[in-house]
Amino acid sequence: MKQEFAEKLIEQNRKNYNFLSEDFAKTRAYPWEEMKELLTYIKKGDVILDIGSGSGRTFKLLQGMDVTFTGIDISEKMVMHCKKEYGDHALKPTFACQNAVSLSFDDSIFDRVFAVAVLHHIPSYDLRLKAMQEFYRVLKKGGLVLMTNWNLWQPRYITKVLKNGVKSIFGMSRYDVGDVIVPWITKRAVLKRYYHAFTVSELERLAKEAGFMVERNYLFPQKGKSSYLNSRNICTVLKK
């Protein structure tokens, strides 16, 4: 994928989430079970960065714990929502507008980095790798990245992913293999959101190239035994 097109997709996603901020806050008000499982990696006193903080559901999950919390999001309206919702909280969380591929923080200052439903929105391998390298840079030695990515190999989306992949292979698309556009339908508009359909092995390769050790990397099942057909998300725990 060309850099110019990738940057255009990032900007489009930013505009989409600004437009969707109110709807998103209503539909993502409560943490997923996957997020609750990742909570077991948090300890008292941790300094936490939440990349793609959205409507603040990660903070909502952590607000009863003794942690230092910073949330960032590319959407200005999402950040405004979090400041309004949690600005007076006793933990004094910080929320700011930033891009995951270019973080403003110093090196090695966070114990844990959350990236819930974030990396799959970043177009092109180069930019995804750059984001992962940024996650690595701001983590303390021994720190963890706690990440989820949407499993788009479910029956509902797999046909679209495969069709787009064929077009990409034969040079009929500006998108890369594994890329897909998933609409968000509202009463006001139908918005096209970019996603990359990761596999477990692809995430592992990317993490290792960024310098991480892979602690866990698995499909989180909706019910029964985990597989690409019945899992909602891929959960990943990485160590610096």
FENFEN-V565429 format. One record per residue. N is the residue number from 1. RES is the residue in three letters. OMEGA is omega in degrees with one decimal (NA if undefined). D_CENTER is the distance of its C-alpha to the mean C-alpha in Angstrom with 2 decimals. Layout:
N,RES,OMEGA,D_CENTER
N,RES,OMEGA,D_CENTER
//
This chain:
1,MET,179.2,20.06
2,LYS,-176.9,21.80
3,GLN,-178.3,20.20
4,GLU,179.6,21.59
5,PHE,178.3,20.09
6,ALA,179.7,16.57
7,GLU,176.7,16.95
8,LYS,179.0,18.36
9,LEU,177.3,15.38
10,ILE,179.3,13.07
11,GLU,178.5,15.84
12,GLN,177.4,16.17
13,ASN,177.2,12.63
14,ARG,178.9,13.40
15,LYS,179.3,16.68
16,ASN,-176.5,15.42
17,TYR,169.9,13.32
18,ASN,179.9,16.33
19,PHE,-174.1,18.52
20,LEU,-168.2,16.61
21,SER,-178.5,16.04
22,GLU,178.5,18.87
23,ASP,-178.1,18.19
24,PHE,-179.9,14.51
25,ALA,179.9,15.76
26,LYS,-175.5,18.32
27,THR,179.6,16.36
28,ARG,-175.4,13.51
29,ALA,-175.2,16.11
30,TYR,-178.2,15.98
31,PRO,173.1,13.64
32,TRP,174.2,13.31
33,GLU,178.1,15.60
34,GLU,-179.2,12.90
35,MET,178.7,11.82
36,LYS,177.7,15.57
37,GLU,179.2,16.09
38,LEU,179.2,13.78
39,LEU,-178.6,15.93
40,THR,-179.9,18.77
41,TYR,-178.6,17.52
42,ILE,177.6,18.08
43,LYS,-179.1,21.61
44,LYS,177.2,23.83
45,GLY,-179.3,23.62
46,ASP,172.3,20.16
47,VAL,-167.6,18.70
48,ILE,170.7,15.03
49,LEU,176.8,12.32
50,ASP,-178.9,9.37
51,ILE,-173.4,6.99
52,GLY,-173.0,5.98
53,SER,174.6,8.79
54,GLY,-177.8,9.77
55,SER,174.5,13.03
56,GLY,-175.2,13.06
57,ARG,175.5,12.76
58,THR,176.9,11.66
59,PHE,178.8,14.71
60,LYS,179.4,16.70
61,LEU,-174.0,16.25
62,LEU,-168.0,17.35
63,GLN,176.8,19.97
64,GLY,-176.7,22.82
65,MET,179.9,22.22
66,ASP,-178.5,23.73
67,VAL,170.7,20.80
68,THR,-168.4,20.08
69,PHE,171.3,16.88
70,THR,177.0,15.21
71,GLY,176.5,12.36
72,ILE,177.5,11.29
73,ASP,179.1,10.09
74,ILE,-178.6,11.34
75,SER,179.4,13.20
76,GLU,-177.5,16.49
77,LYS,174.5,17.30
78,MET,179.1,14.29
79,VAL,178.2,15.39
80,MET,178.6,18.94
81,HIS,-177.9,18.26
82,CYS,178.5,16.94
83,LYS,179.6,19.90
84,LYS,-175.2,22.25
85,GLU,-170.8,21.05
86,TYR,-175.1,20.77
87,GLY,-178.4,22.77
88,ASP,-178.0,25.81
89,HIS,-176.9,24.27
90,ALA,179.9,26.26
91,LEU,179.3,23.41
92,LYS,178.0,23.16
93,PRO,177.0,19.39
94,THR,176.4,18.50
95,PHE,-177.3,16.16
96,ALA,178.9,16.02
97,CYS,179.1,14.89
98,GLN,176.3,13.42
99,ASN,-175.7,11.71
100,ALA,-177.4,9.29
101,VAL,-179.3,11.88
102,SER,-176.0,14.71
103,LEU,-176.0,14.53
104,SER,-173.1,17.85
105,PHE,174.6,18.18
106,ASP,178.6,20.90
107,ASP,165.5,20.60
108,SER,-178.7,20.32
109,ILE,-177.9,19.98
110,PHE,175.1,17.19
111,ASP,-178.2,17.76
112,ARG,174.3,14.26
113,VAL,172.7,10.80
114,PHE,172.5,8.05
115,ALA,-175.9,4.37
116,VAL,178.6,3.98
117,ALA,-176.8,3.00
118,VAL,-171.2,1.58
119,LEU,-179.2,4.43
120,HIS,176.8,6.27
121,HIS,-175.3,6.99
122,ILE,-176.1,8.68
123,PRO,176.0,12.24
124,SER,-179.8,14.71
125,TYR,-176.9,14.92
126,ASP,-179.4,16.22
127,LEU,176.1,13.41
128,ARG,177.2,10.78
129,LEU,179.0,13.42
130,LYS,177.7,13.99
131,ALA,179.8,10.52
132,MET,177.0,10.98
133,GLN,175.2,14.47
134,GLU,175.8,13.55
135,PHE,-179.0,11.63
136,TYR,-175.4,14.89
137,ARG,-173.9,17.14
138,VAL,178.0,16.33
139,LEU,168.9,16.53
140,LYS,175.2,20.02
141,LYS,-176.0,21.77
142,GLY,179.0,21.05
143,GLY,-175.2,17.79
144,LEU,164.3,14.79
145,VAL,178.6,11.08
146,LEU,-165.1,9.78
147,MET,167.4,6.78
148,THR,172.7,6.33
149,ASN,-177.0,6.23
150,TRP,173.3,8.70
151,ASN,-177.9,12.17
152,LEU,174.9,13.87
153,TRP,173.8,17.06
154,GLN,-179.4,18.27
155,PRO,-176.1,21.66
156,ARG,-172.5,20.46
157,TYR,-169.0,18.55
158,ILE,-179.6,20.03
159,THR,179.3,22.99
160,LYS,179.1,21.08
161,VAL,-178.4,18.94
162,LEU,178.6,22.26
163,LYS,178.6,24.18
164,ASN,178.3,21.82
165,GLY,178.2,21.95
166,VAL,178.1,25.74
167,LYS,-179.6,25.89
168,SER,-179.6,23.86
169,ILE,-177.5,26.13
170,PHE,174.9,29.18
171,GLY,-177.9,28.12
172,MET,-176.8,27.98
173,SER,175.3,24.50
174,ARG,-179.3,22.63
175,TYR,176.2,19.43
176,ASP,173.8,18.72
177,VAL,-178.6,19.26
178,GLY,178.9,16.38
179,ASP,179.7,15.23
180,VAL,175.1,15.68
181,ILE,-179.9,15.99
182,VAL,-177.5,15.44
183,PRO,168.0,17.43
184,TRP,-174.0,16.98
185,ILE,176.1,20.61
186,THR,176.8,22.10
187,LYS,-176.4,25.75
188,ARG,-174.0,25.40
189,ALA,170.4,23.63
190,VAL,-175.4,21.69
191,LEU,-178.6,18.57
192,LYS,-177.4,17.18
193,ARG,178.7,13.42
194,TYR,172.0,12.38
195,TYR,167.6,10.42
196,HIS,-178.2,11.06
197,ALA,179.5,12.44
198,PHE,161.7,11.93
199,THR,179.0,14.73
200,VAL,-177.9,14.95
201,SER,178.3,17.36
202,GLU,177.5,15.42
203,LEU,179.7,12.54
204,GLU,178.9,15.47
205,ARG,-179.6,17.23
206,LEU,-179.4,14.48
207,ALA,-179.2,14.04
208,LYS,177.9,17.81
209,GLU,178.2,18.34
210,ALA,176.2,16.28
211,GLY,-175.4,18.66
212,PHE,163.1,16.98
213,MET,-177.7,18.82
214,VAL,178.8,17.14
215,GLU,177.4,18.04
216,ARG,180.0,16.57
217,ASN,-166.0,14.73
218,TYR,174.2,15.57
219,LEU,179.6,15.39
220,PHE,-172.9,15.41
221,PRO,172.1,18.34
222,GLN,174.6,19.05
223,LYS,178.5,22.66
224,GLY,-178.6,24.92
225,LYS,-176.8,24.19
226,SER,174.0,20.74
227,SER,178.0,20.62
228,TYR,-176.2,18.64
229,LEU,-176.0,20.81
230,ASN,-179.4,20.16
231,SER,-177.9,16.69
232,ARG,-174.7,13.86
233,ASN,167.7,10.98
234,ILE,178.8,10.95
235,CYS,-174.6,10.73
236,THR,175.0,11.08
237,VAL,-175.8,13.00
238,LEU,-178.6,14.03
239,LYS,176.1,17.01
240,LYS,NA,18.37
//
